[in-house]
């Protein structure tokens, strides 16, 4: 069933510097050192806000996640340094007014009280524009920075994540919305009946509370999640309000979209309160040939060392160095990394009969996400098709090179989407929830979302 035309799509800007393409740092216009340049990020976020994007999204890992066997091998990579995202977004909050600020943070290597306080603080600093991309961390490299030799199992990570969410949302409800009175005449700072001690005692966490930050302006910061494995989808269906995903074609997108909405309803939630936003890697040109030339330039910059390293990362650390690059991708042992992304890469290699070299070339841009190369009309056509035919509520835009790729999308594609009535011409509200069309959680919502530790 095609949805009615009054819906407007949502847009997020995936800001990984100096661009989403694996060779972006080598592009002549790229700011190779942009990962540690605050002014660069400030300008990018202002561009996204000028384009009326709902949010900017900062990916993150707790260490260098790209597998490497030597310093020389690692030296060819271009995205190994970046700011800690919550620190960066806190600074960016004062340079923006409407756009949502979403940061990645791991439930595997943080404590709930710490993240509850950080995101509540960002929500106050930004006047209600914060969002948390919940991840469980998928590499041994991260585990080795936190007293472990290897990452916990996939099931164990999600088991911890579920209890983590119970604690964090419970802490965000430590204070009712009007708890703080600041009544100087009687000397009462807050209403004692409106403070609530969590006193959580579970398998992974023992947290008393209350949180020493008032309830966030949005009630809870917007919860974002990107897992596509069965565990990831179940977790998203229970907790997420924005779901990032990867799909190569509309049939895949529709299958995921309809499946996740059904699971959301199965958890007693309103499917309209969960926005599904597949990743899109757009290469925009004024003509089709200009767009194709832009993409070809990037593809020519892919270093074979980097291409093989990318496959190793996507395949959960599997080493391909002993196999000929002109041969097919062999069957390798699956790892405890991102199981959905591993399957996506294997499926692509088999479906398109790709050699290892062809495979790393094909994923160097989108890394499993849909690549659209063309004019603003062509890109808008495809986004409209997916949006109207129940493949998406919006899209997470992954510019190939920054800042040029984001400028191209804002200046050329956004006006085309607006002309078609698919995208806003002004922000609807001042908070991320208001602009996404999400309800504000009433106080005490966390108590209704608690689950048994045995939940799969």
N, C-alpha and C positions, 0 to 999 in steps of 0.2 A: 504494500500500500504506500503510495506517495503522499507525503505530508502536505499540509496546506501551505500556501505561499507566504503567510504572515510571519513565519519564522525568519529570523536573521541569523546568519552564521557567526561563529566566534572565531577569533584569531589570537594565537599566541606566537611570540617571536622567540625562537630557540637561539640564545646568544652564546654560542661557543666560539671564542676567538682563536684564530682570525677568520673562521668560517667553518661550515660543516663538512666541506669536502676535505678529504684526508691530505690533499696537497695544497690546501688553500694558502698556507703560510708562504709558499714559494711564488704565489701569484704577484705580478708586478704592482698591483694596487693594494695588496694586503698590508695591514699593519702587523708585522710578524711578532712584535713585542706587545701587542694589544692586551694580552692576558694580565699584564701588570700596569696598565695605564688607565687610571680612573677617568680621565677626560675622554678617552675613547669609549668607555662604557656609558658615560653620561650622555655623549652625543648619540650613541646607538639607542638608548632608552628614550631619549627625546624624539628621535625619528620614529620609533614605534608608537609613541604617544601621539605624534602628529598624524600618524596613520590610523589612529583610533583603535589600536590593538587592545584586546582585553587584558593581556598580560605579557610580560617578558619572563622567560624561564631560564634559569641557570642550572646546568648540569654540574655534577661534582662527584669526585671520588676521594677517598681518604688515602691518597698516595698516588704513585705513578702506576696506573693500571695496565699499561701496555707491557706485555711480556717481552723480556729481552735477555739475551745471553752475554752481551758485552756492552760496554759503554759506547763503543763505536756504533753498534747497531742502534742503540737508543738515540744517539746524536742525530739521526736522520729524521726523527719524529718532530712534529711542530706544535703539539698541544700538550705539553707536560707541566706547564706552570700556569697558575691562575690564582686569583684572590679567593679566599674563603667566602662563600656566597652570602651568608647572612650578614657578615661585616660589610660587604660591598653593597647589598641591597639597603642596609640601614643608611649608608651614605647617599645612595641614589634617591631615597625617599624624599629628601629635602629638595631635590632638583626636579621633581615631577608632581603632578596633582591628581591624575585619574587612573593611570595605568597600574594594573596589578603586578606585584613583585613576588615571584615564586622561586623558592630556593630548594635545592635537593639536600636532604639530610638522612642519614642511615639509622635504622632501628637496631642494627647489629652491633654498632660500635659507639653508640651514644647511650646516655641514660635518659629516661622519660622526663624527669624533673628539669634537666638541663634544656632539652628541646622545647618543652612546654613553656618555659620561661623565655627562651630566645624568640620563639615565634609570637608569643603574646606581646613581647616588647616591640617586635617589628610591626605588629598590627597597630599598636598605639602610636609608634613613631610615624607611620604612614597614614594614619587616620582611617584604618580599615582596608588596607590593600594587600595584605600579606597572604601568601599561600605556601603550603608545604608539600613538596614532591617526596612522598614516602618511598624509600628504597630499602632493600635488605642487604646490599653490597654483594658483589658476585665474584670477586677475585681473591686469590691467595695473597697477592701483593698487599692488599688492604689488611687482610688478617694478620700478616706478618708485622704490621705496624701496631698491632694491639694484642701482643702477648700470645699469638697463636701461630702454628706452622702452616695451617690451611684453614680455609673458610669452613664454617659449619655447613651441614647438609642443607639442601634446599628446603626440606620439610621443617628442619629445626629453625631455620631463619624465619620462616613464616609463622611458626608457632610462637616464637618470641615476639614477632611483630604484632600479632593480634593482642597479646597482653599489653604490649607497649602502647597501643592505641587506646585501650581501656584506661590506662593510667594517665596518658596525656589529656584525653578529653575530660576525664574526671578532674584533673588539676585545673583545666580551663574553667571548670564550674566551681572552683573553690569559693568564689564570691558571686553573689547575685548581682544583677546589673546595677542596682541602686544601693549597693551595700555601703558605699562610702559617703558619709554625710558631711564631714568636715565642719561639724557644728562647734564653733568656738565658744558660743555662749554657755553651753553645758559641758564643754570639754569632751565631746564624744567624736572620735575620728570616724568610726563606722558603726553600723548597727550589728551588734553581736549575733543576732538571730539570722543574719544573712551571710555569715561566714560558715563554711562547711569543710570539715577535715576529712580528707579522702580515706586515710587509714587502709590503704591497699596492701594485702598480703597474698602473693600469688607464687607461681612456680619460679618465675624469673625475677620478680621485683617485689621489694617491700618498701613502700613509699607512704609516709604519713601525710605530708602536706600541712597546711594549705600552700598554694602558690603565692609567692610574694610579689605578684603583679595582679592588678585588677583584671576582671574579665575582659577579654579582647573586644574591641569595638564591633567586630563582626560576629561576636559570640564565640565562634571558633574560626581561626584562619581557614581558608579554603583548602581542602585536602585533595591532593593530586596523586595519581598512581599510574604506573606504566607497565605493570606485570601482565603478561599474556599467557603464562602457563596456567594450568587448572588452579593451582594454589593462588597465583597472582590474580586471576579473574575473580575467584571467590572472595579474596581480600578486598579487591576493588569494589565488588558488588555490595559489600557490607559497609565500607568506610569512605570510598572515594566520591568526590563530587565532580572532578574532571579526570578523565581517563585518557592518557596518551597511548597510542598504539601504532603498529606498523602494518601496512597492507600494500600489496603490489598491484591489486586490481579491485574493481568494484565488488566483485563476487566475494572476495576475502573480506573486504571492508563491511559489507552487508552482513555476512555471517557473524563476524565479531560483534558488530553493532547490535544486531537482534539478540544474540546470545547474552551479551552483558546486560542489556536492558531487562531480559527475562530473569537473569540471576538477581539483579537489583530488586525487582518485584518480589522474588522469592525470599529476600531478606526483609520484606515488609516495608520497603522504601519506594518512593515515587520515582519511576524511571525518568521523568522529566527533570528531576533534580540532579541528574548525572549527565554531564556533557562529554561525549566521546569525540576526541580530536586526533585523528590520524596525522602522522608526520608527513609533510610534503617538502620535497627538495626542488624548488623552482629555479629554472635558469631562464631569465626573462630577456627577450630581445625585441627591438622594434620590428624586426622581420624574423622569419623562421631561420634563415641562414645566419643571421647575427647571433641568435641564441645558440645554434648548433656550434658556431665557431667559438663562443664563450666556453661551452662545455668541453670541446675538443682541446682547448688550451689547457684547461685544468687536468684533463686525462693525460695529456702529454707530460705533465709535471709529476705523475705518480712514480715515486722511486720504488723499484721492486722490493727493496728491504722494508719499506713502509707498507707496501701492499701485503706482503707475507705476514708482517707484524699485525696488520689489521685483521686478517683472517684468523690468526692465532688468538687474538682477543675475542672476536665474535664466536669462535668455536671453543671458548672456555679454556684456552691455554694449549690446545692441541698443536703439536709441533709438526709443521709441514716441510721442514728443511730437507728431509731425506727423500722427498718425492719430486719427480720432474715437474717443473712449472707448466710444461706443455702437455702434461697428462691429466687425467680426471681426478677429481677430489676423491680420495679413498674413504672408506668407512673407518671412522676413528672412534675410540671409546668416548662416550658422552661424559661430561664432567658435571660438577655441582655449580657451574656458572649459570648464566642466563639460559635456561633450557629452551624457552620459546624462540630466542634469537638464534641459537644453534640450529634448531629445526628449520627455521626460515631460510638460513644459508644453505643447508643441505638440500632443501626442497628446490631452491633456485638453481643450484648446480645441476641437479638431476633433471629438472623440468626443461632447462635450456641447453643441456648437454655441454656444459662449460668446462674448459680446462682450468687448472688452478690460476694461471695468469689471467684468463678471461674472467674468472670469478672475482679476483681481487680488483680488477678494473671495474667490474660491474657494481661492486659494493663500495667503491672508493668515494662515491658521492653520497648516495642515500643511505648506505649501510643497512639495507633492508626496507627503507622507506620508499615511497613512490617518487620517482623522478619525473618531472614534467619540464620539457624543453620547448620553448616556443614564445609566441607573441602574447601580450596581455589578454587578448581575446581567447586564445587557445587555452591558456592557463585558467582563466575565469570559466570557460566552458566546462572543463573537467571538474573544477571545484563545485560548480553549480550542479553538475550531474550527480556527483557523490552526495552532495548535501540534500538535494531534492529526492533522491532515490534511496534514502535511509542507509547511507553508508557513513554518515558523519553528522555531528552537530556543529562542527567547525574544524579548524586545522591548526596544527602546530607547524609554523613556517620555519624551515631550516635553510637560511641563506647560504649559498655555496661559498661566498667570500664576503667578508665584512670590511668596510661598510657598504660596498657597492651593491651587493645582493639585496640587502634590506632597503636601500634607497630605491632600487629598481622596482621592488614589489610595492612599496608605499606610493611611489610616484606614478606607476603605470598600471598595476593590477588592482589596487584598492579603488581607484576611481571607476574602473570597469565594473567591479562588484557593486559599488554604490549606484551606478547608473542602472543596474539590473534590479535594484531594490533588495539585494541580498545582504548588504552590510550597512551598519549605522552611518549616519552623517554627523552625529554628535554623541557624546557619552550620555547614557541614560541616568547614571548616578555617580556617586563619589567613591563608593566602595567596590571592591572586586566582586563581591556577591551581587550587588545591585546590577553591575554591568553584565555579569554572566546570567542573570535571571535566576539566581539561587536564593532560597529562603534563608533567613538568619535563624540559626538554632536557638530555640528558647532555652532558658536556664534549666539544667537538669536533663538535657537530651542525652548526655553520656550514659545515664543510668538505664535508659531504654535500649542501648546498643550493646550491653554487656553480653558476652557469650561464654559458653562452657569452655574450659581448657581443652576439651576433647574435640572442639570444632576442627574439621579437617583443614 
